[in-house]
Amino acid sequence: MEEPEMQLKGKKVTDKFTESVYVLANEPSVALYRLQEHVRRSLPELAQHKADMQRWEEQSQGAIYTVEYACSAVKNLVDSSIYFRSVEGLLKQAISIRDHMNATAQGHSPEEPPPPSSA
């Protein structure tokens, strides 16, 4: 009769011990320790990712600035086409006056007088 009674007492002791270990393993301080270990392992990698993202952001901002500057330069060139046409007209007029002066200096009369200066 001693044997089953001892087994029952042994089972109760092991059950209580298992329950105690389970409670200790899941106690909040143990959870905080596990959380701390997780953060300690993960933080360097997260910090590296953050640094990489900041570097990529800076490179992207530089590229965006370059593209915006190039677009502005192209727009300014398009807007200045009026001035280029004006300069072209003035150059044609100057060439015509030069040709007229050369013809007059050589004693020939030119076929067509130069247009009047509008500047």
Residue, then its C-alpha position, 0 to 999 in steps of 0.5 A: m500500500e505504500e507504493p501507490e501512496m508514494q506514487l501519488k505523493g511523488k506525482k503531486v510534488t512533480d506537478k507542483f514543481t512543474e507549476s512553479v517552474y512554469v510560473l517562474a518562466n512566465e513571470p513579467s521580469v523574465a519576459l522583460y529580460r527576453l524583450q531586452e535580449h531581443v532588442r539587444r540583438s535587433l538594435p544594431e541591424l535596425a540602426q544600420h538600416k536607418a543609416d542606410m535609409q538616411r544615406w539613400e534619402e540624401q542621395s535622392q534629394g541630391a538627384i531631385y535637386t539636379v533634375e529640377y535644376a536641369c528642368s529649370a535650365v531647359k525652361n530658361l533656354v526655351d524662354s530665351s528663344i525670343y532673344f535668340r531670334s532677335v539677335e539673329g535678326l540683328l546679325k542678318q541686318a549687320i551683315s546686310i549693312r556690311d555688304h552694302m558698305n563694302a559694295t559702296a566702298q568698291g564703287h558699285s551701287p548695291e541692288e537693294p538698300p539696307p533695311p532701316s535700323s529698328a534698334 
